[in-house]
Amino acid sequence: MVDYPSSFRLWVPRWKHEGGEKPWKVSVTGFTIAHLPPQAVVGLIEAAESLRALLERSLDFSTRAKLDWFPDDFSKALALLRSQTPEIPYHPDLFPSGGYSLLARQVAASATTAYVFGGMGSFNDLGFTSHGLETEYKSLLPTLYAAVIDALLAAANSFGPE
């Protein structure tokens, strides 16, 4: 997004796989918009509560489905949400040393640990032969992803007096 005095320009990337030595072609198209779209605002307390509920649900599901490492990931994320000294595990310098409350640090550490999405073998790359597990998984997956993203945004946007 780029701000101009009387409008905004939204840039949208498109990736196309064409094969060969350099298989990816990327193009970026700009669109002028008169007004910014409304931003969803999720409060930090609401984000923490939603994240906790989805982590508990994900832990229960991944345990019942006998998934290899996801119960451990969700257990660690829940522990960080309760920790009095939460550390962001993968990029501890994501937040500066000051300016964020304990709750913001708990939420950020928990959400980064709960980010189990990505490539092959990630939480969003699963499938189940049991119709019941597959149905539950397809319901859980988008809500867990939304809770993690909302938590990260709420934590990052909560900068202020500690």
C-alpha positions in Angstrom: 0.0 0.0 0.0 1.3 3.4 -1.0 -0.2 6.7 0.3 -0.7 9.6 -2.1 -2.2 13.0 -1.1 -5.7 12.1 -2.5 -5.6 8.3 -3.0 -3.9 5.1 -2.2 -2.2 2.5 -4.5 -2.5 -1.1 -3.6 0.1 -3.4 -5.1 -0.7 -7.1 -5.7 2.0 -9.6 -6.6 1.3 -12.6 -8.8 3.6 -15.6 -9.0 3.6 -18.0 -12.0 5.6 -21.2 -12.3 7.0 -21.5 -15.8 9.6 -24.3 -15.3 13.2 -24.2 -16.4 16.3 -22.9 -14.6 14.5 -19.8 -13.2 11.0 -21.2 -12.9 9.1 -18.4 -11.2 7.9 -15.3 -12.9 6.6 -12.5 -10.6 4.5 -9.6 -11.8 3.2 -6.8 -9.6 0.1 -4.8 -10.5 -0.9 -1.5 -8.9 -4.5 -0.4 -8.3 -5.6 3.0 -7.3 -8.2 3.2 -4.6 -9.9 6.3 -3.2 -10.3 5.1 0.4 -8.5 2.6 2.6 -10.5 -0.5 3.2 -11.6 -0.8 6.9 -9.1 -2.5 9.0 -10.2 -5.3 11.3 -9.2 -4.5 14.8 -8.8 -7.3 17.2 -8.0 -6.4 20.8 -5.1 -8.0 22.6 -7.3 -9.6 25.3 -9.8 -10.9 22.7 -6.9 -12.3 20.6 -5.3 -14.0 23.6 -8.6 -15.6 24.5 -9.3 -16.8 21.0 -5.8 -18.1 20.6 -6.0 -20.0 23.9 -9.3 -21.6 22.9 -8.0 -22.6 19.5 -4.8 -24.0 20.9 -6.7 -26.1 23.4 -8.9 -27.4 20.6 -5.9 -28.0 18.4 -4.0 -29.9 21.1 -7.0 -32.1 21.8 -7.5 -32.8 18.0 -3.8 -33.5 17.3 -3.6 -35.8 20.3 -6.7 -37.8 19.4 -5.5 -37.9 15.7 -2.1 -39.2 17.0 -0.2 -36.6 15.1 3.6 -36.8 15.5 4.9 -33.4 16.8 1.9 -31.1 16.7 0.7 -31.9 20.3 4.1 -30.7 21.5 3.9 -27.5 19.5 0.4 -26.7 20.8 1.4 -27.5 24.4 4.5 -25.2 24.1 2.3 -22.4 22.7 -0.2 -22.8 25.5 2.6 -22.7 28.1 4.0 -19.5 26.6 0.6 -17.9 26.8 0.8 -18.5 30.6 4.5 -17.8 31.1 5.6 -14.9 33.2 8.8 -14.8 31.2 7.7 -15.5 27.6 10.5 -15.7 25.0 9.7 -15.7 21.3 11.4 -18.9 20.3 12.5 -18.5 16.7 13.1 -14.8 16.3 13.6 -13.4 19.9 14.4 -10.0 18.5 11.0 -9.7 16.9 9.9 -7.4 19.7 12.2 -4.7 21.2 13.1 -5.1 24.9 10.6 -2.4 26.0 7.3 -1.0 25.0 5.2 -4.2 25.1 3.2 -5.5 28.0 3.5 -9.0 29.5 0.3 -10.0 27.7 1.6 -8.8 24.4 4.8 -10.8 24.8 2.9 -13.9 25.9 0.6 -13.6 22.9 3.5 -13.0 20.4 5.6 -15.9 21.8 2.6 -18.2 21.8 1.4 -17.3 18.3 4.9 -17.7 16.8 5.1 -21.2 18.3 1.6 -22.0 17.1 2.5 -21.0 13.5 2.5 -24.5 12.2 1.6 -23.7 8.6 3.7 -23.8 5.6 5.1 -26.5 3.3 5.1 -30.3 3.2 4.4 -31.9 6.6 3.0 -28.8 8.1 -0.4 -28.7 9.9 -2.2 -27.4 6.8 -0.7 -30.3 4.7 -2.6 -33.1 6.4 -5.4 -35.5 5.4 -7.3 -38.1 7.2 -9.0 -41.4 6.1 -11.5 -41.0 8.9 -14.4 -38.9 7.7 -14.9 -37.6 11.3 -11.3 -36.5 11.7 -11.2 -35.0 8.2 -14.4 -33.0 8.9 -13.1 -31.7 12.2 -9.7 -30.9 10.7 -11.3 -28.9 7.9 -13.2 -26.9 10.4 -10.3 -26.4 12.8 -7.6 -25.4 10.2 -8.9 -22.0 9.1 -10.0 -20.9 12.6 -6.6 -21.8 14.0 -4.8 -19.9 11.3 -7.0 -16.8 11.8 -6.5 -16.9 15.5 -2.7 -17.1 15.1 -2.6 -14.2 12.6 -5.0 -12.1 14.7 -2.9 -12.7 17.8 0.3 -11.7 16.0 -1.3 -8.5 14.7 -2.9 -7.6 18.0 0.4 -8.2 19.9 2.4 -6.1 17.4 -0.1 -3.3 17.3 -0.3 -3.1 21.1 3.0 -1.1 21.5 2.6 1.3 24.5 3.4 1.7 28.1 4.3 -1.6 29.8 
